[in-house]
Each structure stands twice: as structure tokens, then as C-alpha cells.
Amino acid sequence: MKIITLEEHYTDKRIMDWNNQFAKKQEPASPEQAEAMKFMMAHAFPGDELLDFDKRLAFMDENKIDMQVLSLTSPVSDLVPAQEAVEICRLANDITKQHMDEHPDRFAGFATLPMADPKAAAGELERCVKELGFCGVLLAGRYKGRFYNEEEFFPIFEKAAELDVPVYFHPAGIPMEVQEAYYMSDAYSFIVGAELASAGFGWHVEVGIQIVRLILSGIFDRLPNLKFISGHWGETIPAFLERMDSILTREITGLKKQISEYYKEHVYLTPSGILSNDQLEYLAKLMGADHILYAVDYPYVKPDHIYEFLAGSHLTEEQKELIAHGNAERLLHLV
């Protein structure tokens, strides 16, 4: 069974150094925040595995992964001015292309875009797809606290639909005011609250809301060919589709379809390394196996049963092949 995984991160020292020039200007809001950041970096940051492609290829071989779709590990800092953001993203995409060229049978690429300049971002996406051979774009979090349903960002989605490539939505840090209001408490430590606000829960809720807001904005009525990918089994949203349909009816939203109809038609899910048979079987039934793709979230997550998880599941052989590689080949034009 061929395996293609989609949410696989890397970085490059040139990008890190450039981005950090601006990120250093943003000081932690408090000593507690600084301590929490230090703790999370020590426990979650994968070190040189983001940089070391020999280790990456060894991991892929050990786990029978035929191809990874590479993406830059984090968005360009919101503090980076628009022109510099355009340059950083262009460099990042050129570096991704270098890795693809060095191992054309092992790596594909998702574009990194300068969200500070949506029109330039649309142009960079077109360059990545038409000139570099990329198969989509990965957007992380929000831009300066703004969700992407705002009209200013529409050219990016319009270009993705025109190019027939998907938009992968990935979690990123959430605003401190949101963290403080929803996740911090005197009942537990600041570190616990910071973890709850990030990879423990908060990141995922927010990126799920990102997709719901875009649906409610009517983006799929405007761009019927647009496709999204949502990791971590849909970032909490699939379990609430029926509820949203019953409350946010077409009479209220003014949309042509119910929320669940847009979701099941336009959104594709990946596990992002959460290899849960219960979620796999539930979502294969809810969404259909033709709307599930495979993702590991390397190197942040490194399961030791990537191949066995799918091969040993209760799905049919046809469903397994779709999830393992068939859907990615079709959606990302990898064949």
C-alpha cells in the first residue's frame, strides 16, 4: 500500500534567521508567559529534525511513507513588513522546490504565502503552482488576529480555486487575550493553561472556527471549485455539523446549502498523527473515505505504527487505498 502524508513540516536556517529578526521584537507579556514558552519549546520542539532531511528520509523509509508534502513549519511572523514577507515566502518556496528537485519521488510541496499582502500572496501561489509544481497552499492560524473570511483575503482563495489546488488550514498561536479569557485559571499553572490554549485544545478550536466562518461567508457559493483540507480530524467541527445545521439554517444564513453540505463537499480531513481507529471509522462514515487523506505531522508527531494503523483498520481495501494515497493523488494532482 502506497503512503502519501500531507502535514509534514520543515524549516531552513535562512528562513529562521530572517523571521527571528522580527519575532525577537515581540517580548513575552509576562514572566509566566516566558516560562511557558520555554517549557513548550523544550518539550515540543523537535530540534534538528526540522532541518535534517537525512533523518526525515530515514523516518519515511522506516515507516513505509512513499511521499511527504512539505510545508514550512510556521507562518511568517505578523511583525514582518509586507515587502519583507513577500521576499521570505518566495525564498521559502524556492527552498521547498530545491528539496522536491533533489528527491522528486519523495517530496511534493505546499506554498507559504505572505498574508500581509493578499494580492502578492495570490501571485506567489500562482508562481508556486505553475512554475514550481506545488500542489496547494498551507495557511497557519490567523493574520494579526484577523480571520480569513474578510474580503481582503479573498484573492488568495479565488486563485486557489482557479488553479484547482486545495488550501490546508493549520493551527497557530492564538491571541493572548483569547488565551487569558478562555484557558488561563488560578486553579492550575500558567504552563497548563498555555498548553490547553495551544496544542492541547485552543489552537484546534480556532482553526476549526476559521473554516466555519469561511463557509458562513458564502465562499463556496462564490467559488464552487474551492477545496479545503483540515487536520486533526477536522479540528472539532465534524461532531457539530448536525447541530449547526439545526441552528444556523439556510433561512438565517442566506446560503444555498446547509453548513454540513458545504463541509462534506468541499472539506477534506487528515488525522495529523492522531491515529485513532474510533475517529477514522466515524469520519469515514460521516464524510466518506474519499474525503480523508493521510498526515503524520512530522516531526512534531512520530507514531511508530503509521502503516499498520491503516492496514489493520476495519475499512475496506478500497477505502484504505483512497486514504493512503488515492485521494491525495487526485486532489493534489500528484499523478
C-alpha positions as a Python dict, from the first residue, in 0.01 Angstrom:
ca = {
    (1, 'M'): (0, 0, 0),
    (2, 'K'): (149, 333, -107),
    (3, 'I'): (153, 606, 161),
    (4, 'I'): (141, 982, 99),
    (5, 'T'): (132, 1215, 401),
    (6, 'L'): (34, 1583, 382),
    (7, 'E'): (107, 1772, 705),
    (8, 'E'): (483, 1733, 719),
    (9, 'H'): (686, 2029, 836),
    (10, 'Y'): (1037, 2153, 776),
    (11, 'T'): (1236, 2469, 815),
    (12, 'D'): (1561, 2617, 694),
    (13, 'K'): (1817, 2818, 888),
    (14, 'R'): (1795, 3105, 638),
    (15, 'I'): (1421, 3135, 699),
    (16, 'M'): (1458, 3100, 1075),
    (17, 'D'): (1723, 3373, 1094),
    (18, 'W'): (1526, 3614, 876),
    (19, 'N'): (1196, 3556, 1055),
    (20, 'N'): (1357, 3574, 1400),
    (21, 'Q'): (1487, 3925, 1335),
    (22, 'F'): (1128, 4042, 1361),
    (23, 'A'): (995, 3784, 1608),
    (24, 'K'): (1252, 3892, 1869),
    (25, 'K'): (1086, 4232, 1880),
    (26, 'Q'): (780, 4074, 2039),
    (27, 'E'): (860, 4028, 2407),
    (28, 'P'): (659, 3788, 2627),
    (29, 'A'): (370, 3962, 2801),
    (30, 'S'): (480, 3836, 3143),
    (31, 'P'): (744, 3623, 3317),
    (32, 'E'): (485, 3343, 3331),
    (33, 'Q'): (440, 3358, 2955),
    (34, 'A'): (815, 3347, 2904),
    (35, 'E'): (839, 3041, 3130),
    (36, 'A'): (554, 2870, 2947),
    (37, 'M'): (716, 2938, 2611),
    (38, 'K'): (1047, 2797, 2740),
    (39, 'F'): (869, 2484, 2869),
    (40, 'M'): (681, 2422, 2544),
    (41, 'M'): (992, 2470, 2332),
    (42, 'A'): (1182, 2221, 2547),
    (43, 'H'): (907, 1959, 2536),
    (44, 'A'): (756, 2001, 2191),
    (45, 'F'): (1018, 2149, 1959),
    (46, 'P'): (1170, 1867, 1751),
    (47, 'G'): (1512, 2027, 1719),
    (48, 'D'): (1724, 1949, 1417),
    (49, 'E'): (1467, 1709, 1269),
    (50, 'L'): (1302, 2011, 1108),
    (51, 'L'): (1630, 2080, 930),
    (52, 'D'): (1778, 1734, 875),
    (53, 'F'): (1649, 1571, 559),
    (54, 'D'): (1860, 1260, 606),
    (55, 'K'): (1670, 1188, 928),
    (56, 'R'): (1345, 1269, 750),
    (57, 'L'): (1411, 1022, 471),
    (58, 'A'): (1518, 757, 720),
    (59, 'F'): (1192, 807, 911),
    (60, 'M'): (994, 779, 589),
    (61, 'D'): (1172, 459, 491),
    (62, 'E'): (1127, 303, 835),
    (63, 'N'): (754, 378, 827),
    (64, 'K'): (685, 291, 461),
    (65, 'I'): (600, 651, 369),
    (66, 'D'): (648, 695, -4),
    (67, 'M'): (597, 1071, -22),
    (68, 'Q'): (562, 1373, 206),
    (69, 'V'): (404, 1703, 109),
    (70, 'L'): (639, 1956, 266),
    (71, 'S'): (529, 2278, 434),
    (72, 'L'): (714, 2547, 626),
    (73, 'T'): (675, 2476, 996),
    (74, 'S'): (535, 2815, 1099),
    (75, 'P'): (386, 3123, 934),
    (76, 'V'): (594, 3429, 867),
    (77, 'S'): (575, 3649, 1176),
    (78, 'D'): (295, 3905, 1178),
    (79, 'L'): (561, 4162, 1262),
    (80, 'V'): (735, 4122, 926),
    (81, 'P'): (651, 4415, 692),
    (82, 'A'): (469, 4322, 373),
    (83, 'Q'): (763, 4356, 134),
    (84, 'E'): (995, 4150, 355),
    (85, 'A'): (719, 3891, 400),
    (86, 'V'): (691, 3855, 23),
    (87, 'E'): (1067, 3801, -1),
    (88, 'I'): (1079, 3549, 287),
    (89, 'C'): (795, 3346, 141),
    (90, 'R'): (949, 3346, -203),
    (91, 'L'): (1276, 3220, -56),
    (92, 'A'): (1094, 2955, 149),
    (93, 'N'): (911, 2829, -157),
    (94, 'D'): (1231, 2820, -360),
    (95, 'I'): (1394, 2612, -84),
    (96, 'T'): (1097, 2375, -82),
    (97, 'K'): (1138, 2339, -457),
    (98, 'Q'): (1507, 2250, -408),
    (99, 'H'): (1410, 1963, -178),
    (100, 'M'): (1149, 1849, -429),
    (101, 'D'): (1405, 1853, -710),
    (102, 'E'): (1659, 1659, -503),
    (103, 'H'): (1404, 1385, -430),
    (104, 'P'): (1124, 1420, -687),
    (105, 'D'): (971, 1084, -599),
    (106, 'R'): (968, 1157, -223),
    (107, 'F'): (861, 1520, -180),
    (108, 'A'): (584, 1748, -303),
    (109, 'G'): (518, 2098, -169),
    (110, 'F'): (259, 2332, -18),
    (111, 'A'): (318, 2702, -75),
    (112, 'T'): (396, 2951, 203),
    (113, 'L'): (225, 3285, 140),
    (114, 'P'): (278, 3645, 260),
    (115, 'M'): (-58, 3710, 422),
    (116, 'A'): (43, 4073, 485),
    (117, 'D'): (-19, 4131, 113),
    (118, 'P'): (-305, 3911, -14),
    (119, 'K'): (-268, 4020, -376),
    (120, 'A'): (102, 3937, -371),
    (121, 'A'): (12, 3612, -195),
    (122, 'A'): (-220, 3517, -480),
    (123, 'G'): (58, 3590, -727),
    (124, 'E'): (306, 3381, -528),
    (125, 'L'): (58, 3093, -517),
    (126, 'E'): (29, 3107, -895),
    (127, 'R'): (410, 3102, -927),
    (128, 'C'): (435, 2807, -690),
    (129, 'V'): (179, 2601, -878),
    (130, 'K'): (257, 2693, -1238),
    (131, 'E'): (635, 2735, -1219),
    (132, 'L'): (745, 2527, -920),
    (133, 'G'): (492, 2245, -947),
    (134, 'F'): (342, 2280, -597),
    (135, 'C'): (16, 2104, -517),
    (136, 'G'): (-156, 2352, -284),
    (137, 'V'): (-105, 2600, -2),
    (138, 'L'): (-91, 2573, 376),
    (139, 'L'): (-222, 2864, 584),
    (140, 'A'): (-142, 2870, 956),
    (141, 'G'): (-363, 3043, 1210),
    (142, 'R'): (-480, 3398, 1150),
    (143, 'Y'): (-305, 3714, 1036),
    (144, 'K'): (-277, 3973, 1312),
    (145, 'G'): (-584, 3827, 1479),
    (146, 'R'): (-794, 3850, 1163),
    (147, 'F'): (-985, 3555, 1023),
    (148, 'Y'): (-959, 3488, 651),
    (149, 'N'): (-1327, 3536, 575),
    (150, 'E'): (-1251, 3909, 546),
    (151, 'E'): (-1284, 4028, 187),
    (152, 'E'): (-921, 4143, 172),
    (153, 'F'): (-807, 3778, 172),
    (154, 'F'): (-1049, 3665, -100),
    (155, 'P'): (-793, 3686, -387),
    (156, 'I'): (-595, 3401, -229),
    (157, 'F'): (-894, 3166, -228),
    (158, 'E'): (-1000, 3284, -571),
    (159, 'K'): (-655, 3194, -704),
    (160, 'A'): (-659, 2853, -532),
    (161, 'A'): (-993, 2774, -695),
    (162, 'E'): (-870, 2895, -1032),
    (163, 'L'): (-559, 2677, -1006),
    (164, 'D'): (-762, 2383, -869),
    (165, 'V'): (-539, 2334, -565),
    (166, 'P'): (-655, 2289, -204),
    (167, 'V'): (-598, 2518, 94),
    (168, 'Y'): (-473, 2333, 403),
    (169, 'F'): (-563, 2512, 730),
    (170, 'H'): (-313, 2454, 1008),
    (171, 'P'): (-321, 2570, 1372),
    (172, 'A'): (-101, 2851, 1502),
    (173, 'G'): (-74, 3061, 1814),
    (174, 'I'): (-386, 3240, 1930),
    (175, 'P'): (-411, 3597, 2068),
    (176, 'M'): (-314, 3641, 2431),
    (177, 'E'): (-650, 3798, 2515),
    (178, 'V'): (-820, 3479, 2395),
    (179, 'Q'): (-580, 3264, 2595),
    (180, 'E'): (-644, 3466, 2909),
    (181, 'A'): (-1023, 3469, 2872),
    (182, 'Y'): (-1073, 3103, 2790),
    (183, 'Y'): (-775, 2898, 2900),
    (184, 'M'): (-593, 3057, 3196),
    (185, 'S'): (-702, 2995, 3555),
    (186, 'D'): (-576, 3024, 3910),
    (187, 'A'): (-690, 2662, 3953),
    (188, 'Y'): (-389, 2534, 3758),
    (189, 'S'): (-48, 2654, 3649),
    (190, 'F'): (24, 2901, 3371),
    (191, 'I'): (202, 2623, 3182),
    (192, 'V'): (-110, 2405, 3193),
    (193, 'G'): (-317, 2696, 3065),
    (194, 'A'): (-67, 2768, 2788),
    (195, 'E'): (-70, 2404, 2677),
    (196, 'L'): (-451, 2398, 2690),
    (197, 'A'): (-460, 2716, 2480),
    (198, 'S'): (-224, 2571, 2220),
    (199, 'A'): (-177, 2213, 2105),
    (200, 'G'): (-391, 2077, 2389),
    (201, 'F'): (-713, 2231, 2258),
    (202, 'G'): (-723, 2604, 2181),
    (203, 'W'): (-533, 2604, 1852),
    (204, 'H'): (-765, 2339, 1714),
    (205, 'V'): (-1090, 2508, 1808),
    (206, 'E'): (-973, 2831, 1649),
    (207, 'V'): (-870, 2678, 1316),
    (208, 'G'): (-1200, 2489, 1310),
    (209, 'I'): (-1382, 2819, 1359),
    (210, 'Q'): (-1175, 2960, 1074),
    (211, 'I'): (-1334, 2713, 832),
    (212, 'V'): (-1687, 2761, 968),
    (213, 'R'): (-1656, 3139, 929),
    (214, 'L'): (-1542, 3095, 569),
    (215, 'I'): (-1840, 2869, 499),
    (216, 'L'): (-2077, 3124, 652),
    (217, 'S'): (-1921, 3399, 443),
    (218, 'G'): (-2058, 3223, 134),
    (219, 'I'): (-1716, 3147, -11),
    (220, 'F'): (-1825, 2817, -163),
    (221, 'D'): (-2121, 2980, -337),
    (222, 'R'): (-1874, 3227, -489),
    (223, 'L'): (-1604, 2965, -558),
    (224, 'P'): (-1772, 2628, -616),
    (225, 'N'): (-1440, 2467, -716),
    (226, 'L'): (-1259, 2566, -393),
    (227, 'K'): (-1138, 2287, -164),
    (228, 'F'): (-1010, 2295, 194),
    (229, 'I'): (-809, 2044, 396),
    (230, 'S'): (-850, 2034, 775),
    (231, 'G'): (-614, 1839, 1000),
    (232, 'H'): (-657, 1675, 1340),
    (233, 'W'): (-972, 1501, 1214),
    (234, 'G'): (-1143, 1831, 1134),
    (235, 'E'): (-1039, 2038, 1437),
    (236, 'T'): (-1356, 1957, 1643),
    (237, 'I'): (-1604, 2061, 1371),
    (238, 'P'): (-1743, 1733, 1227),
    (239, 'A'): (-1917, 1636, 1552),
    (240, 'F'): (-2111, 1965, 1545),
    (241, 'L'): (-2226, 1969, 1183),
    (242, 'E'): (-2573, 1838, 1265),
    (243, 'R'): (-2610, 2092, 1546),
    (244, 'M'): (-2502, 2380, 1325),
    (245, 'D'): (-2746, 2272, 1053),
    (246, 'S'): (-3032, 2280, 1302),
    (247, 'I'): (-2945, 2625, 1441),
    (248, 'L'): (-2775, 2804, 1151),
    (249, 'T'): (-3041, 2723, 894),
    (250, 'R'): (-3042, 2846, 535),
    (251, 'E'): (-3317, 3091, 630),
    (252, 'I'): (-3076, 3251, 877),
    (253, 'T'): (-2751, 3227, 680),
    (254, 'G'): (-2890, 3308, 336),
    (255, 'L'): (-2668, 3036, 190),
    (256, 'K'): (-2773, 2799, -85),
    (257, 'K'): (-2690, 2488, 117),
    (258, 'Q'): (-2665, 2369, 475),
    (259, 'I'): (-2332, 2401, 651),
    (260, 'S'): (-2283, 2023, 653),
    (261, 'E'): (-2342, 2005, 279),
    (262, 'Y'): (-2065, 2255, 210),
    (263, 'Y'): (-1838, 2082, 460),
    (264, 'K'): (-1885, 1733, 321),
    (265, 'E'): (-1846, 1853, -36),
    (266, 'H'): (-1554, 2094, -4),
    (267, 'V'): (-1355, 1992, 306),
    (268, 'Y'): (-1111, 1702, 329),
    (269, 'L'): (-979, 1571, 661),
    (270, 'T'): (-650, 1427, 784),
    (271, 'P'): (-552, 1274, 1120),
    (272, 'S'): (-235, 1484, 1168),
    (273, 'G'): (-79, 1193, 1352),
    (274, 'I'): (-380, 1130, 1580),
    (275, 'L'): (-409, 764, 1485),
    (276, 'S'): (-744, 684, 1644),
    (277, 'N'): (-948, 399, 1499),
    (278, 'D'): (-1268, 539, 1652),
    (279, 'Q'): (-1225, 870, 1471),
    (280, 'L'): (-1116, 702, 1148),
    (281, 'E'): (-1425, 483, 1134),
    (282, 'Y'): (-1662, 760, 1245),
    (283, 'L'): (-1535, 1008, 989),
    (284, 'A'): (-1516, 753, 710),
    (285, 'K'): (-1887, 702, 771),
    (286, 'L'): (-1970, 1073, 815),
    (287, 'M'): (-1756, 1221, 538),
    (288, 'G'): (-1686, 921, 317),
    (289, 'A'): (-1342, 766, 273),
    (290, 'D'): (-1297, 975, -40),
    (291, 'H'): (-1271, 1286, 181),
    (292, 'I'): (-995, 1160, 413),
    (293, 'L'): (-623, 1189, 342),
    (294, 'Y'): (-324, 1081, 547),
    (295, 'A'): (-96, 1307, 755),
    (296, 'V'): (155, 1246, 1032),
    (297, 'D'): (255, 1598, 1146),
    (298, 'Y'): (623, 1509, 1127),
    (299, 'P'): (847, 1582, 1311),
    (300, 'Y'): (619, 1703, 1591),
    (301, 'V'): (442, 1368, 1591),
    (302, 'K'): (624, 1044, 1505),
    (303, 'P'): (398, 743, 1552),
    (304, 'D'): (560, 402, 1514),
    (305, 'H'): (257, 238, 1350),
    (306, 'I'): (181, 468, 1057),
    (307, 'Y'): (147, 190, 800),
    (308, 'E'): (-10, -59, 1040),
    (309, 'F'): (-278, 186, 1152),
    (310, 'L'): (-438, 198, 810),
    (311, 'A'): (-352, -153, 701),
    (312, 'G'): (-503, -301, 1018),
    (313, 'S'): (-819, -89, 1026),
    (314, 'H'): (-1169, -227, 965),
    (315, 'L'): (-1211, -27, 645),
    (316, 'T'): (-1235, -197, 310),
    (317, 'E'): (-922, -234, 100),
    (318, 'E'): (-1060, 23, -143),
    (319, 'Q'): (-1114, 273, 139),
    (320, 'K'): (-764, 214, 275),
    (321, 'E'): (-607, 278, -65),
    (322, 'L'): (-806, 601, -106),
    (323, 'I'): (-693, 736, 230),
    (324, 'A'): (-334, 613, 197),
    (325, 'H'): (-266, 770, -141),
    (326, 'G'): (-557, 776, -387),
    (327, 'N'): (-730, 1086, -257),
    (328, 'A'): (-401, 1279, -235),
    (329, 'E'): (-309, 1183, -589),
    (330, 'R'): (-646, 1304, -716),
    (331, 'L'): (-688, 1619, -506),
    (332, 'L'): (-326, 1733, -528),
    (333, 'H'): (-268, 1621, -888),
    (334, 'L'): (23, 1400, -788),
    (335, 'V'): (-15, 1159, -1079),
}
